[in-house]
Amino acid sequence: MTSDSVLRRREQLSDFLRSRRARITPGDVGIPAAGRRRTPGLRREEVAVLAGVGVSWYTWLEQGRDISVSADVLDAVARALLLSDRERAHLYVLAGMNPPPACGEPGAAVTDEVRQLLEAWGRRPAVLRDRYWNILAFNDTARLVFGYDDGPQHCLITYFTNPRYRAMGEVWESAAPAVVAAFRADTAHCSGQPEVCGVVERLSARSPEFAALWERHDVGVPVQAVNALRHPEAGELYFDATTLTVADHPDWHLVLYNPQPATDTAARLERLPHLRLAEPLTEAS
């Protein structure tokens, strides 16, 4: 027997598809308007033709019937109805399928609002990365702490090749498997793309440790992690690293670093040149 929740979801699917169809005029999709229409929007048969599916099948979908759907067909319906990325994801959920990964506009410039947020983190490191773990922007403290220059930066490559991380010895070795597992989980939906394959190939050639961990195929859900490194001036630094998704650009992720409690990281940061004249650094609440 079909559960009440499934029935309600199908009803919502029916209402959603009808509302999206009603908002589109024939001219919006290149269909010549012929005569007067009793109802606004496209007809079901027009949506079916645009999506390349049978009229009966689309009718059953819009009626919320128990029919088989696939990602390709849902994508075709989404294109026919001119759905946004968020609406397309909503269509997947209502159809009982996992939505596709959220993506922002490829190559979009980092906004002033996000850059201001990075700088507002002040005397603590803050980094913006994309879904491939490329670093898109960072604040001045991150530049000083991690030794970033103006060239391309990548979180995974940095972790395995930056001497400041590798100097931590046992701490680095214990965390490395989780870092690789998190990268695999984060990039699973785009694992075959050049941006991911290139990083894996280059890093495998440079780091036997990474190559061995990658071959284990471990997958881990990214969680708040301790980020530790040895700075040439400040010494050993320990941060709690928290990753947040930018709501209006879901493939951007803010990584905010806060001095770990019970360590003297906050005091050590004050030894760095551009922080010495600042107010004393205290732990964030």
TORGUKOL-767699 format. One record per atom (N, C-alpha, C): residue in one letter; x, y, z. Coordinates in steps of 0.02 Angstrom, whole numbers, padded with zeros to 5 digits, always signed. Last residue first. Example, Ala and Ser with C-alpha at 12.3 -4.5 7.8 and 13.67 -1.06 7.14 Angstrom:
<sites>
s+00642-00112+00354;s+00684-00053+00357;s+00645+00002+00394;a+00660-00284+00390;a+00615-00225+00390;a+00660-00165+00390;
</sites>
This chain:
<sites>
s+01687+01640+01021;s+01637+01604+01061;s+01597+01558+01017;a+01859+01632+00982;a+01791+01649+00963;a+01742+01609+01004;e+01991+01684+01089;e+01954+01630+01058;e+01884+01653+01041;t+02079+01836+01042;t+02045+01792+01090;t+02007+01738+01054;l+02217+01934+01015;l+02172+01886+00985;l+02144+01841+01039;p+02236+02108+01050;p+02249+02038+01068;p+02195+01992+01040;e+02238+02212+00901;e+02216+02199+00969;e+02228+02126+00985;a+02394+02226+00806;a+02321+02219+00814;a+02304+02208+00887;l+02526+02223+00787;l+02499+02287+00809;l+02424+02284+00819;r+02548+02093+00743;r+02579+02115+00806;r+02549+02180+00833;l+02506+02047+00623;l+02458+02042+00679;l+02485+02074+00742;h+02603+02049+00530;h+02547+02096+00518;h+02495+02092+00575;p+02698+01949+00587;p+02712+02021+00577;p+02651+02065+00572;l+02649+01841+00720;l+02656+01853+00648;l+02658+01928+00635;r+02620+01829+00851;r+02691+01839+00834;r+02701+01854+00760;e+02488+01800+00862;e+02507+01869+00874;e+02580+01883+00857;l+02486+01663+00849;l+02468+01703+00791;l+02489+01776+00800;r+02514+01623+00980;r+02566+01615+00929;r+02550+01657+00866;a+02391+01646+01041;a+02449+01685+01061;a+02504+01681+01009;a+02313+01550+00974;a+02295+01621+00971;a+02355+01665+00989;t+02379+01429+01010;t+02379+01453+00940;t+02363+01527+00935;d+02396+01357+01124;d+02418+01427+01125;d+02420+01457+01055;t+02248+01260+01161;t+02314+01268+01132;t+02333+01341+01137;a+02121+01261+01210;a+02170+01221+01248;a+02238+01219+01213;p+02038+01278+01051;p+02042+01287+01123;p+02094+01240+01154;q+02116+01324+00899;q+02086+01270+00939;q+02093+01286+01013;p+02070+01466+00808;p+02120+01435+00852;p+02087+01383+00898;n+01977+01429+00662;n+01977+01462+00727;n+02029+01428+00771;y+01941+01454+00494;y+01988+01424+00541;y+01987+01464+00607;l+01824+01413+00372;l+01842+01460+00425;l+01884+01425+00478;v+01791+01401+00211;v+01825+01363+00262;v+01852+01414+00313;l+01651+01406+00108;l+01694+01445+00152;l+01725+01399+00204;h+01623+01353-00054;h+01624+01333+00016;h+01675+01376+00054;w+01518+01344-00196;w+01570+01380-00159;w+01565+01362-00086;d+01410+01286-00249;d+01472+01251-00259;d+01532+01290-00233;p+01300+01372-00221;p+01310+01311-00182;p+01372+01270-00197;h+01273+01520-00201;h+01321+01490-00248;h+01343+01424-00217;d+01191+01564-00102;d+01173+01582-00171;d+01223+01559-00223;a+01255+01507+00013;a+01186+01490-00005;a+01170+01506-00078;v+01404+01426+00030;v+01376+01491+00013;v+01307+01480-00018;t+01432+01315+00165;t+01414+01324+00095;t+01384+01393+00085;l+01574+01296+00271;l+01506+01320+00262;l+01493+01330+00187;t+01678+01207+00378;t+01661+01222+00309;t+01588+01239+00302;t+01800+01238+00500;t+01729+01227+00488;t+01713+01250+00417;a+01934+01185+00592;a+01914+01207+00525;a+01841+01189+00513;d+02025+01234+00727;d+01963+01199+00709;d+01941+01228+00642;f+02204+01229+00721;f+02141+01263+00708;f+02083+01212+00704;y+02361+01256+00785;y+02306+01208+00781;y+02241+01246+00773;l+02533+01275+00751;l+02467+01306+00753;l+02414+01253+00744;e+02699+01291+00802;e+02643+01246+00791;e+02576+01281+00802;g+02775+01445+00744;g+02778+01378+00772;g+02714+01338+00758;a+02789+01570+00688;a+02744+01563+00745;a+02747+01495+00777;e+02885+01552+00584;e+02894+01603+00636;e+02853+01589+00698;p+02847+01441+00506;p+02918+01453+00519;p+02931+01506+00572;h+02716+01339+00574;h+02735+01400+00539;h+02808+01417+00555;r+02650+01187+00554;r+02705+01220+00590;r+02728+01279+00548;l+02477+01140+00577;l+02536+01152+00537;l+02588+01186+00580;a+02314+01066+00574;a+02376+01081+00610;a+02434+01091+00562;n+02147+01065+00598;n+02197+01080+00547;n+02260+01103+00582;v+02018+00957+00637;v+02074+00995+00665;v+02127+01003+00610;a+01854+00975+00564;a+01918+00941+00573;a+01969+00988+00604;q+01688+00936+00539;q+01734+00984+00568;q+01799+00948+00586;v+01681+00826+00395;v+01657+00851+00459;v+01706+00903+00484;p+01636+00744+00246;p+01676+00798+00277;p+01643+00822+00342;v+01624+00572+00246;v+01584+00633+00245;v+01624+00688+00279;g+01733+00472+00150;g+01714+00500+00214;g+01674+00564+00206;v+01790+00327+00078;v+01746+00384+00069;v+01725+00409+00137;d+01930+00243+00008;d+01891+00262+00067;d+01851+00324+00052;h+02012+00187-00089;h+01942+00203-00106;h+01899+00216-00044;r+02145+00156-00088;r+02103+00124-00038;r+02029+00135-00050;e+02209+00237-00178;e+02194+00169-00200;e+02151+00132-00149;w+02234+00349-00100;w+02183+00353-00153;w+02162+00283-00176;l+02341+00305-00022;l+02276+00319+00010;l+02220+00321-00042;a+02441+00295-00119;a+02421+00236-00081;a+02353+00246-00049;a+02450+00426-00165;a+02434+00373-00212;a+02409+00311-00174;f+02492+00495-00048;f+02425+00507-00076;f+02405+00450-00122;e+02619+00439-00034;e+02570+00431+00020;e+02500+00442-00006;p+02687+00478-00149;p+02671+00407-00140;p+02618+00396-00085;s+02664+00618-00237;s+02659+00595-00168;s+02640+00521-00165;r+02673+00647-00373;r+02716+00683-00327;r+02718+00653-00257;a+02581+00567-00437;a+02650+00566-00461;a+02698+00598-00412;s+02466+00602-00370;s+02490+00532-00365;s+02562+00527-00387;l+02451+00733-00413;l+02470+00721-00343;l+02494+00649-00333;r+02417+00715-00548;r+02477+00755-00529;r+02499+00739-00458;e+02300+00635-00537;e+02359+00612-00575;e+02422+00650-00553;v+02214+00716-00461;v+02232+00649-00438;v+02295+00625-00472;v+02204+00830-00544;v+02231+00836-00477;v+02255+00768-00451;g+02145+00774-00659;g+02210+00805-00663;g+02243+00811-00595;c+02020+00729-00611;c+02069+00681-00636;c+02140+00711-00638;v+01958+00853-00583;v+01973+00805-00530;v+02027+00757-00552;e+01953+00921-00703;e+01974+00958-00644;e+01993+00911-00587;p+01897+00829-00794;p+01969+00843-00796;p+01994+00878-00734;q+01783+00712-00716;q+01798+00775-00749;q+01872+00792-00745;g+01747+00602-00645;g+01775+00591-00711;g+01794+00655-00747;s+01688+00648-00528;s+01753+00613-00523;s+01786+00603-00591;c+01580+00719-00486;c+01616+00745-00544;c+01684+00711-00550;h+01528+00659-00376;h+01481+00675-00429;h+01516+00701-00492;a+01637+00653-00289;a+01611+00591-00319;a+01567+00605-00379;t+01698+00752-00218;t+01704+00756-00290;t+01675+00694-00325;d+01676+00724-00083;d+01655+00789-00109;d+01653+00790-00185;a+01735+00596-00071;a+01663+00605-00061;a+01638+00670-00092;r+01870+00626-00095;r+01835+00578-00138;r+01759+00586-00132;f+01894+00715+00011;f+01900+00739-00058;f+01863+00692-00105;a+01878+00628+00119;a+01832+00684+00112;a+01834+00712+00040;a+01985+00542+00099;a+01917+00514+00098;a+01865+00570+00089;v+02091+00631+00118;v+02082+00599+00053;v+02011+00572+00046;v+02070+00663+00254;v+02071+00716+00203;v+02057+00687+00134;a+02083+00540+00316;a+02018+00574+00318;a+02014+00629+00266;p+02221+00512+00294;p+02169+00469+00266;p+02100+00502+00264;a+02285+00625+00365;a+02287+00618+00293;a+02234+00571+00264;a+02290+00620+00504;a+02235+00657+00472;a+02230+00644+00397;s+02404+00550+00536;s+02340+00526+00563;s+02281+00559+00528;e+02504+00626+00474;e+02490+00557+00452;e+02423+00532+00476;w+02501+00746+00549;w+02485+00746+00477;w+02465+00676+00455;v+02541+00697+00673;v+02476+00731+00667;v+02453+00730+00594;e+02669+00649+00645;e+02616+00602+00663;e+02547+00633+00657;g+02718+00789+00559;g+02734+00718+00569;g+02674+00675+00584;m+02718+00923+00533;m+02682+00901+00592;m+02686+00826+00604;a+02774+00955+00413;a+02817+00960+00472;a+02784+00935+00535;r+02673+00956+00321;r+02712+00895+00327;r+02757+00896+00388;y+02627+01089+00330;y+02585+01033+00353;y+02628+00972+00367;r+02739+01155+00282;r+02711+01176+00347;r+02664+01123+00375;p+02765+01107+00155;p+02808+01086+00211;p+02780+01105+00279;n+02636+01048+00055;n+02659+01106+00092;n+02702+01084+00151;t+02586+00930+00002;t+02651+00955-00022;t+02678+01014+00017;f+02461+00893+00050;f+02511+00840+00040;f+02581+00867+00021;y+02390+01013+00059;y+02396+00970+00119;y+02452+00919+00110;t+02396+01062-00072;t+02429+01097-00018;t+02440+01052+00042;i+02314+00970-00136;i+02385+00973-00154;i+02425+01009-00099;l+02192+01003-00075;l+02220+00936-00067;l+02295+00936-00083;c+02171+01141-00109;c+02173+01118-00039;c+02208+01051-00031;h+02270+01235-00217;h+02221+01180-00212;h+02228+01149-00143;q+02302+01384-00308;q+02309+01346-00246;q+02254+01293-00245;p+02395+01480-00427;p+02339+01434-00411;p+02354+01394-00348;g+02484+01623-00354;g+02471+01572-00404;g+02412+01528-00384;d+02518+01711-00256;d+02464+01732-00301;d+02449+01680-00355;d+02541+01604-00111;d+02562+01658-00156;d+02504+01673-00203;y+02526+01554+00061;y+02498+01559-00007;y+02532+01615-00046;g+02559+01518+00190;g+02612+01532+00143;g+02588+01535+00071;f+02470+01503+00292;f+02480+01445+00249;f+02535+01456+00197;v+02478+01629+00358;v+02482+01566+00396;v+02502+01508+00350;l+02467+01726+00257;l+02525+01726+00302;l+02534+01659+00337;r+02346+01695+00196;r+02407+01702+00155;r+02469+01695+00200;a+02261+01702+00305;a+02272+01637+00273;a+02335+01639+00230;t+02266+01841+00326;t+02292+01795+00377;t+02305+01726+00348;d+02204+01893+00213;d+02276+01905+00223;d+02305+01858+00275;n+02092+01766+00144;n+02108+01830+00176;n+02183+01835+00189;f+02058+01704-00022;f+02077+01694+00048;f+02094+01762+00077;a+01986+01612-00161;a+02003+01675-00126;a+02022+01658-00054;l+01983+01486-00217;l+01963+01543-00257;l+01983+01610-00226;i+02061+01335-00227;i+02053+01393-00184;i+02040+01454-00228;n+01980+01186-00274;n+02023+01241-00294;n+02009+01300-00248;w+01892+01085-00243;w+01941+01104-00192;w+01993+01153-00217;y+01788+01075-00326;y+01846+01035-00344;y+01903+01045-00294;r+01698+01167-00281;r+01681+01096-00269;r+01739+01050-00288;d+01808+01297-00215;d+01752+01273-00255;d+01742+01198-00243;r+01838+01398-00066;r+01856+01347-00115;r+01795+01328-00156;l+01904+01526+00030;l+01847+01507-00011;l+01871+01456-00063;v+01961+01543+00198;v+01974+01523+00128;v+01908+01509+00094;a+02040+01622+00333;a+01977+01607+00300;a+01991+01596+00226;p+02126+01635+00489;p+02125+01618+00418;p+02054+01602+00394;r+02103+01781+00591;r+02099+01708+00585;r+02097+01691+00510;r+02088+01914+00602;r+02152+01886+00620;r+02151+01810+00624;g+01952+01921+00494;g+02005+01958+00527;g+02069+01921+00539;w+01835+01894+00441;w+01860+01843+00488;w+01925+01866+00520;a+01819+01993+00350;a+01789+02004+00415;a+01810+01952+00466;e+01874+01940+00236;e+01913+01989+00272;e+01885+02001+00342;l+01767+01856+00200;l+01833+01828+00213;l+01875+01877+00255;l+01668+01952+00179;l+01659+01903+00232;l+01726+01872+00250;q+01718+02018+00068;q+01711+02055+00131;q+01703+02008+00190;r+01706+01915-00025;r+01773+01940-00007;r+01771+01979+00058;v+01567+01907-00030;v+01605+01851-00004;v+01675+01873+00015;e+01537+02033-00085;e+01509+02014-00021;e+01548+01956+00011;d+01598+02031-00209;d+01624+02077-00158;d+01600+02057-00089;t+01616+01863-00274;t+01580+01925-00262;t+01613+01967-00208;v+01719+01791-00393;v+01703+01795-00322;v+01673+01863-00307;a+01646+01754-00551;a+01694+01793-00510;a+01671+01793-00438;a+01619+01591-00617;a+01593+01654-00591;a+01644+01688-00546;g+01651+01468-00673;g+01697+01524-00683;g+01672+01591-00657;p+01482+01417-00692;p+01553+01401-00698;p+01595+01464-00709;e+01365+01454-00570;e+01387+01473-00637;e+01462+01460-00643;g+01346+01308-00465;g+01340+01378-00480;g+01362+01391-00552;c+01253+01163-00428;c+01309+01194-00463;c+01295+01268-00472;a+01211+01022-00334;a+01201+01093-00346;a+01264+01122-00378;p+01186+00862-00408;p+01225+00907-00365;p+01214+00979-00384;p+01012+00812-00429;p+01081+00819-00453;p+01119+00866-00408;p+00915+00726-00302;p+00927+00781-00348;p+00999+00783-00371;n+00852+00563-00305;n+00902+00607-00276;n+00916+00664-00325;m+00673+00549-00328;m+00742+00535-00347;m+00789+00583-00311;g+00536+00575-00322;g+00563+00520-00283;g+00634+00501-00300;a+00487+00686-00381;a+00481+00625-00420;a+00511+00565-00384;l+00523+00782-00290;l+00452+00765-00294;l+00441+00701-00334;v+00661+00785-00320;v+00638+00764-00253;v+00565+00743-00256;y+00660+00834-00453;y+00690+00769-00436;y+00662+00743-00370;l+00604+00961-00432;l+00569+00911-00474;l+00595+00841-00459;h+00706+01022-00360;h+00641+01010-00327;h+00601+00958-00366;a+00803+01032-00459;a+00816+00990-00401;a+00751+00974-00364;r+00735+01124-00541;r+00752+01057-00567;r+00766+01009-00509;e+00732+01234-00459;e+00668+01202-00477;e+00681+01132-00504;r+00868+01263-00455;r+00833+01245-00393;r+00767+01211-00408;d+00892+01292-00591;d+00927+01237-00558;d+00892+01215-00494;s+00730+01325-00669;s+00795+01345-00643;s+00829+01285-00610;l+00646+01262-00814;l+00656+01263-00742;l+00726+01289-00725;l+00577+01257-00937;l+00622+01312-00922;l+00635+01319-00847;l+00511+01146-00977;l+00474+01192-00933;l+00517+01252-00910;a+00609+01079-01048;a+00548+01099-01082;a+00509+01151-01042;r+00702+01052-00946;r+00720+01098-01000;r+00657+01123-01036;a+00627+00961-00870;a+00650+01024-00840;a+00669+01075-00893;v+00613+00857-00961;v+00553+00893-00939;v+00573+00961-00909;a+00747+00819-00967;a+00713+00842-01028;a+00650+00881-01010;d+00768+00779-00836;d+00806+00835-00862;d+00773+00863-00925;l+00684+00668-00832;l+00669+00726-00790;l+00707+00788-00814;v+00754+00587-00923;v+00686+00610-00940;v+00667+00671-00897;d+00874+00566-00856;d+00875+00595-00923;d+00806+00624-00940;a+00833+00502-00737;a+00864+00569-00734;a+00862+00603-00802;s+00670+00426-00754;s+00743+00425-00755;s+00769+00496-00753;v+00528+00339-00687;v+00560+00399-00714;v+00636+00389-00712;s+00380+00244-00691;s+00453+00245-00687;s+00480+00308-00720;i+00234+00294-00596;i+00268+00274-00658;i+00343+00279-00647;d+00098+00323-00521;d+00156+00282-00503;d+00188+00256-00567;r+00045+00493-00556;r+00037+00420-00556;r+00103+00386-00540;g+00031+00630-00563;g+00059+00600-00503;g+00051+00525-00499;q-00005+00694-00675;q-00060+00672-00632;q-00035+00638-00568;e+00115+00709-00737;e+00083+00769-00709;e+00025+00751-00664;l+00135+00576-00777;l+00182+00608-00731;l+00149+00668-00697;w+00028+00559-00865;w+00030+00519-00805;w+00077+00550-00753;t+00070+00650-00964;t+00006+00660-00930;t+00005+00622-00864;y+00188+00591-01007;y+00191+00655-00973;y+00127+00669-00935;w+00132+00473-01064;w+00180+00468-01008;w+00183+00534-00971;s+00052+00525-01166;s+00021+00487-01111;s+00068+00484-01051;v+00149+00583-01248;v+00098+00625-01217;v+00066+00589-01158;g+00321+00534-01228;g+00253+00521-01250;g+00203+00565-01213;v+00452+00657-01251;v+00421+00599-01217;v+00351+00591-01243;g+00521+00774-01283;g+00536+00713-01320;g+00509+00651-01285;a+00493+00897-01232;a+00535+00853-01192;a+00554+00789-01228;l+00409+00949-01330;l+00471+00984-01314;l+00520+00940-01276;v+00304+00855-01321;v+00343+00861-01383;v+00409+00895-01369;a+00258+00881-01190;a+00282+00814-01208;a+00326+00817-01271;v+00216+01012-01201;v+00271+00997-01156;v+00301+00929-01175;e+00109+00989-01288;e+00165+01031-01310;e+00227+01020-01265;e+00022+00913-01214;e+00053+00882-01273;e+00111+00923-01298;r-00017+01005-01116;r+00023+00946-01098;r+00058+00916-01158;r+00007+01175-01170;r-00034+01115-01163;r+00012+01057-01145;l+00067+01320-01080;l+00073+01267-01131;l+00022+01212-01118;g-00033+01464-01026;g+00024+01419-01029;g+00022+01369-01085;p-00207+01470-00975;p-00141+01499-00989;p-00087+01445-00994;t-00347+01405-01068;t-00307+01408-01007;t-00238+01437-01024;r-00399+01420-01194;r-00444+01425-01137;r-00407+01432-01071;r-00330+01521-01320;r-00323+01464-01275;r-00368+01474-01215;r-00358+01564-01493;r-00363+01579-01422;r-00359+01515-01380;g-00235+01538-01626;g-00301+01543-01596;g-00299+01558-01522;a-00077+01492-01604;a-00131+01483-01652;a-00198+01484-01616;a+00088+01541-01590;a+00022+01545-01558;a-00032+01541-01611;p+00225+01434-01620;p+00180+01486-01646;p+00113+01483-01611;i+00347+01410-01499;i+00288+01379-01529;i+00243+01435-01555;g+00460+01453-01426;g+00462+01451-01499;g+00404+01416-01533;v+00443+01468-01294;v+00479+01408-01316;v+00477+01399-01392;d+00372+01585-01278;d+00433+01575-01238;d+00475+01517-01263;g+00258+01570-01355;g+00313+01610-01382;g+00378+01601-01343;p+00174+01499-01268;p+00203+01466-01328;p+00262+01503-01356;t+00223+01538-01098;t+00183+01551-01158;t+00213+01513-01217;i+00218+01472-00937;i+00255+01477-01000;i+00207+01489-01058;r+00144+01447-00825;r+00179+01511-00828;r+00215+01523-00894;a+00093+01319-00831;a+00047+01375-00840;a+00083+01442-00849;r+00199+01236-00800;r+00173+01236-00869;r+00130+01298-00882;r+00210+01260-00664;r+00266+01279-00708;r+00243+01282-00781;s+00088+01209-00619;s+00103+01280-00609;s+00160+01303-00653;r+00098+01074-00654;r+00045+01116-00684;r+00061+01190-00677;l+00207+01036-00573;l+00212+01033-00646;l+00159+01076-00680;f+00151+01057-00443;f+00211+01092-00465;f+00216+01093-00541;d+00043+00969-00437;d+00031+01041-00432;d+00091+01080-00458;s+00113+00846-00450;s+00061+00865-00498;s+00050+00940-00497;l+00195+00851-00336;l+00225+00846-00403;l+00175+00869-00455;q+00098+00848-00237;q+00140+00908-00244;q+00174+00909-00312;e+00051+00720-00257;e+00006+00776-00265;e+00045+00841-00275;r+00166+00649-00224;r+00141+00646-00294;r+00091+00702-00307;r+00174+00678-00087;r+00228+00699-00132;r+00205+00699-00204;r+00057+00617-00041;r+00063+00690-00037;r+00118+00715-00084;l+00093+00483-00067;l+00035+00513-00100;l+00038+00589-00099;v+00200+00470+00021;v+00211+00464-00051;v+00153+00494-00090;s+00134+00486+00144;s+00186+00534+00124;s+00200+00531+00050;d+00048+00377+00150;d+00020+00444+00143;d+00072+00494+00120;s+00108+00238+00049;s+00104+00277+00110;s+00074+00346+00097;t+00025+00112-00039;t+00064+00173-00043;t+00054+00214+00020;m+00042-00060+00000;m+00000+00000+00000;m+00045+00062+00000;
</sites>
